[in-house]
């Protein structure tokens, strides 16, 4: 529901203590396509954002956590990690 509200422009993520949630709501679609494969549909992106915001609760959590860690280290160089 949060992803749908964010996609529709009703909410903006202004802070979080969950790095996965921050990336889920702040990265553009291109970042997800680069990290998870360029053929993701809009629905796939929608569900990926939802899963990323609470990554530890899914069977593929290691893949999601690896994406978070990789994104974090890449963004350290330009000061956008957090």
N, C-alpha and C positions, 0 to 999 in steps of 0.2 A: 504494500500500500504506500509506503514511504517513497519507493522508487517511482510509482505512478504519479504521486503528488509532485515529486521533484521534476519529473519529465514534463508534467503539465504546467510547471511554473508557479505552483502554489507555495512551495517552500524552498528555502536555500539553506544549505548546511553552513552554519557559521562557526561551529566548534564541535569537537568531539575528542574523547580520549581513546577512540578506536581508530587506528590508522587505516584499517580496511574500509571502514565506513567513510572516512574522509576521502579516500581514493575512489570509492564507489560513486560518490556524489560530486566529485570535482574533476575527475579525468574525463577527457573527451572519448568518443567512440573509437577513434583511431588508436588510442593507447591500448584499449582492450583488444582490438583486432590484431595489433602487433604482438600482444602478449599471449593471446589464446587462439590465433588463427584468423586470417583475413576474410573468411567466409561466414562469419557470424551474422545471423539475421537480426532484425530489430528485436524480435522476441528473445533470441538468445542473449543479446546484450542486456535486455531488461532483467532477465532472470540472473544473469551473471552479476549485475550490480547488486541485486538483492542478496545473493549468496555471499558476495564479497563483504557486505556490511556486517555479516555475522558468520564469517568463514569457518570458525571452529566447529560448527554444528552440522557440517556436511561431510559425506564420505570422501569427497575429493578435496578435503580441507588442505592437504599438503600442497596441492597444485595452487590453490588460492593463496596460501601463505607464502609460497615461493614467489608468486606474482607481486604480492605486497612487499616482500623483502627486496626483490629485484628493482621494483619501482622506487622504493625508498633509497637504495644505494645509487641509482642513476640520478635521482633528483638532488642528492647531496651536493653534487658538483655545482649546481646553479642556485642553491639555497632554497629550493622549493620542496624539500623532503617532508616538512611538517607544515 
